[in-house]
Amino acid sequence: MNPFIEWTAAAVIVIAAFFLLVGAIGLVRLPDFYMRLHAPTKASTLGVGGVLIASMLVSVGHGRPGIAELLITLFLFVTAPVSANLLAQAALHLKLPSRAPAPDDAVPGRPAD
């Protein structure tokens, strides 16, 4: 296999691993459900997408088209935001509290500066 493809795939996997690590740390460290929901949907999607792109590069290097990896990537990029939106709507419906500070004009009765 071409060394350029190998090095490129390795670099993409390292970048993807960084995004996966950031997503995992965010999932553990963030204080409430809404903030925790943001970490895996953004960072982990980029991480898994990077791993799949590296897999596509390696499969092209071996002479296969990598269609399965492309379909998995497209499926992931479509379903992750939709599932996060549904989880957030369910949390809002259940009235889960948030620790995020609200702007002054969003709270009734609090004067805006």
Buried (B, 14 or more C-beta within 10 A) or exposed (E): EEEEBBEBBEEBBEBBEBBBEBBBEBBEEBEEBBBBBBBBBBBBBBBBBBBBBBBBBBBBBEEEEBEEBBEBBEEBBEEBEEEBEEBBEEBEEEEEEEEEEEEEEEEEEEEEE
